[in-house]
Amino acid sequence: MEQKPVSFLVKFIMRAILGMGLIFFINQYIIPQETAWKVGLNAVSFLTSGTLGIPGVCLLYGILIYQNL
């Protein structure tokens, strides 16, 4: 019984850490410094990347690009 919540929590934290690292890498090295298309490192991006993983990070960038069009 206790294995399931612990397993979910470990997977959530791993996805969130990897997602935040990916956001940081994209903001620093992929996107030019003079653009406004940078996703913030905050609680919303942490929860989104933790829940959805890499597709969540893509979703955050997609929403940001859509807003700036």
N, C-alpha and C positions, 0 to 999 in steps of 0.2 A: 504494500500500500504506500509506503513512504518513498519508494524508488521513483515513482512517477513525478511528484512535485519537484523533487531534487533534480531529476534529469531535465525537466522543463526549465528550471531556473538556471542550470548550468548552460544549456543550449541558448537560452535567451541572453545571458550575459556574454557568451562567446560571440553570438551574432552582433550584439550591440557594440562590443569592443572592436570587432573587425569592421563593422559599418562606420564607426566613428573614425577609425584609422583610414579607411578608404576616403571618407569625406575630407579629412585633413590632407591626405596625399593629393587628391584632385584639386583642392583649393590652393595648395602650395605650388604644385609642379605642373599641372595640366592646364589650368585656366590662367590666362594672362592677368597680371596684377592690376591693370587699368580697367577691367570689366567689373560689372556689378553682379555677375552670375556666380555668387559663392554662397553655398549653403552654410548656415550658422551651426556651430557646435553647441547645442543646447539640449534641454530635456525632450523636446518634441522630436528632434532628429535621433536622439538616443532611443526613445521608445519606438519610433518607426523602424529604425534599422534593427532593433532587437526583436521586434515582432515579425517583420517581413524579410529581414536579411538584405541581400544585395538588391533584389527588386525594390525594396523600400528606399534604398539610397537612390536608385534610378528614378523612382517616383518623386522624391524630394527635388532632384535636379530638373525633372520634367515640369513640375509645378512652378519652379522658379523661372525657368525659361519661358513658360506660357505667360506668366505674369509680366515679364519684361518685353513681350512682343508688342 
